[in-house]
Amino acid sequence: MKDLKYLCAYTIPICALIGLWFQGVFTYLTPIYAFGFIPIIELFTHSSTKNYTEDQKQNRAKKRMFDWMLYLNLPLIYLIVFITLYVITSSTLVTYELVGVIISTGIVLGSNGINVGHELGHRQTYERFIGKALLLPSLYMHFFIEHNFGHHFKVATKEDPATAKYNQPVYFFWITSTIGQYVSAWKIQSALLKKEKKIFFSTKNDMLWYHVFTSFYFVIITLFFGVYGLQVALLSGMVGFLLLETINYIEHYGLRRTKLPSGRYERVREIHSWNSNHTLGRIMLYELTRHSDHHHRASKKYQLLDHHDQSPQLPFGYPTSMVLSLFPPIWFLIMNKRVPLDMKTEVQNK
């Protein structure tokens, strides 16, 4: 029964559905729950550094239930999008309700969409297709290429747009990371095409396909829900990918790999990602908060991720940390003293 704890991740889309049904102030239930209620609860709940034994891991690796809890997010995400667009085009919502709906839907697209898409994107065969489909409503399909072939190789270096610099406010990071990852995805795709000796207009050009799928998504929405529906879908998608970028911000803030005399960087280790063992945040984000182990072995399934004592630890869970990052002076006050001194020196020497 303990394994069913990850069903708690569905409480976020449930909050969004409640908001769409009752409307009014309830349209803000999702952000209040995700970034108000959960952070408060995390202050009074324990964090666990316990790891599973090898026998337990083998048993958990075989349980398909963990996979199905991810797969079910696919129909759920598109159901939320459909209901959102149906409600906003068939009801007369005042401005504050519309803003609440957009924020709530965007949070679902980020947490149950991009986050799950990220997990499945590291796997093989059909699971990757599910992962990419989960990225589509957030307009971030290029994330698959950049994250898997860029971020995991360049993490904690100045070449990685998804690694936040020391003393960089999250709002500047949103801009540099969003643009930088998109540009990086195209560069990676171009290199892959060149390696396979394929032309730009090739069926192997995944970036081109991502734009085709996204355009088709826009056309379908416009046909059924008009330009107004398209605008809401676009804004919700933006909230979704900004949620991702805020997570990116706290995951590697200020951390740097050492550049060796050879000109190459040291290998990625457990010390190059911020970790959090706060139980509720771990459950809600499918163990994304054990990010150090994820970078140590990207193909490792979420239910098997370990705690590493040498990993830098966030003082709070991910939801609380995300809220704090929106207030740069407070974030710097709390986090700057936790960034390892040698990594600060590494930044200063560049």
Secondary structure, DSSP 8 states (H G I E B T S, - for coil): -GGGGGGGGGHHHHHHHHHHHH-GGGGGHHHHIIIIIHHHHHHTS-B------HHHHHHHHH-THHHHHHHTHHHHHHHHHHHHHHHHHHS---HHHHHHHHHHHHHHIIIIIIHHHHHHHTS-THHHHHHHHHHGGGT-TTHHHHIIIIIHHHTTSTT-TTS--TT--HHHHHHHHHHHHHHHHHHHHHHHHHHTT--SSSTT-HHHHHHHHHHHHHHHHHHHHHHHHHHHHHHHHHHHHHHHHHHHHHHHTT----B-TTS-B----GGGS-B--BHHHHHHTTTTT-HHHHHHSTTS-GGG----TTS-B-SS-HHHHHHHHTSHHHHHHHHGGGS-HHHHHHHHT-
